[in-house]
Amino acid sequence: MQTPSLMRSKTTLTNIWKGFVYAVLVLSALMALVPFLWMLSSSLKLDKDVFKFPIEWIPKHPRWQNYKEIWQTIPLGLFICNTAKLTLIVTFLQMLTSSFAAYAFAKLHFKGRNTMFLCYVATIAMPWQVYMVPQFIMMRGFHLNNTHLAIICLQAFTAFGVFLMRQFYQSIPDELCEAARIDGMNEYQIWARIMVPLSKPALSTLLIFAFVGTWNDFLGPMIYLNRLELKTIQIGLRMFITQYSSEYGLIMAASVVVLIPVLIVFLSLQKFFVEGIASTGIKG
């Protein structure tokens, strides 16, 4: 039987260890926030003061004019509208196609199901740069160059989304689907009335990944979009960089504005995001 002094000693050691772990986590979180704080601080400075050392975290004379000039220097509003359009459409299509395919791989039994799934998911290991040239040739053959439809078609499907949703669907008992079939539901009704309502955490996780990935996409729009009225915000940020100089203050101000929608989406779905990541690993 443990003595009271030994129990107190173990409790003290446990509290010290927890305090150390919390301190490391807080320090890591602060280090992760430093680049964002520097970006916010730099958005209120002149170009010559952005890289000044030591860093002036709180500018003595904040230059709020930067947030006005970014709308006048480039058509920022048009770029944001184009980016929002592509992001919303691609995110919706990825959620739709991923949940459909994942339901088939998780709950339907057909010949070659596992082999097909493994082949499809294996494409995650292949970098996009490997097959972007064949994709470009294919889109050019379809006469979709210089259109938003090219990016929408290429990004409407995601192997990662299918994998994520399948892992979640496998955690739902098969007996639930069997009972629905006995009640007369077809597979589309089971998917719409049972699987989708139960998969909100996984769908929220996929929504965040799809939204952030499409919103921050740079290479795709740069390859397929040449006309000014079609360009996205990530390409628009490069317009602050000229051949001989870069307007870093304006770049940082525009970056802060661009970051706001991503923060809103992530913070709104943070609860479901954590739950979705945890639940998709329950059953393999």
TAVENLIN-V444353 format. One record per residue. OMEGA is omega as a letter, one per 30 degrees, with the letter a starting at -180 (* if undefined). BURIAL is I if it has 24 or more other C-alpha atoms within 12 Angstrom, else O. Layout:
omega/burial
OMEGA/BURIAL
OMEGA/BURIAL
This chain:
omega/burial
a/O
l/O
l/O
a/O
l/O
l/O
l/O
l/O
l/O
l/O
l/O
l/O
l/O
l/O
l/O
l/O
l/O
l/O
l/O
a/O
l/O
l/O
l/O
a/O
l/O
l/O
l/O
l/O
l/O
l/O
l/O
a/O
a/O
l/O
l/O
l/O
l/O
l/I
l/I
l/I
a/I
a/I
a/I
a/I
l/I
a/I
a/I
a/O
a/I
a/I
l/O
a/O
f/O
a/O
l/O
a/O
l/I
a/O
l/O
l/O
a/O
a/O
l/I
l/O
l/O
a/I
l/I
a/O
a/O
l/I
a/I
a/O
l/O
l/I
a/I
l/I
l/O
a/O
l/I
l/I
l/O
l/I
l/I
l/I
a/I
a/I
a/I
a/I
a/I
l/I
l/I
a/I
l/I
l/I
a/I
a/I
a/I
a/I
l/I
a/I
a/I
l/I
l/I
a/I
a/I
a/I
l/I
a/I
l/O
a/O
l/O
a/O
a/O
l/O
l/O
l/O
a/I
l/O
a/O
a/I
l/I
l/O
l/O
a/O
a/O
l/O
a/O
a/O
a/O
a/O
a/O
l/O
l/O
l/O
l/I
l/I
l/O
l/O
l/I
l/O
l/O
a/O
l/O
l/O
a/I
l/I
l/I
a/I
l/I
a/I
l/I
a/I
a/I
a/I
a/I
a/I
a/I
l/I
l/I
l/I
l/I
l/I
a/I
a/I
l/I
l/I
l/I
a/I
l/I
l/I
l/I
a/I
l/O
a/O
l/O
l/O
l/I
l/O
l/O
l/O
l/O
l/O
l/O
l/O
l/O
a/O
l/O
l/O
l/O
l/I
a/I
a/O
a/O
a/I
a/I
l/I
a/O
a/I
l/I
l/I
a/I
l/I
l/I
l/I
l/I
l/I
a/I
a/I
a/I
a/I
a/I
a/I
a/I
a/I
a/I
a/I
l/I
a/O
a/O
l/I
a/I
a/I
a/I
a/I
l/I
a/O
a/O
a/O
a/O
a/I
a/I
a/I
a/I
l/I
l/I
l/I
l/I
a/I
l/I
l/I
l/O
a/O
a/O
a/O
l/O
a/O
a/I
l/I
l/I
l/I
a/I
l/I
l/I
l/I
l/I
l/I
a/I
a/I
a/O
l/O
l/I
l/I
a/O
a/O
a/I
a/I
l/O
a/O
a/I
a/O
a/O
l/I
l/I
l/O
a/O
l/I
a/I
a/O
a/I
l/I
a/O
a/O
a/O
*/O
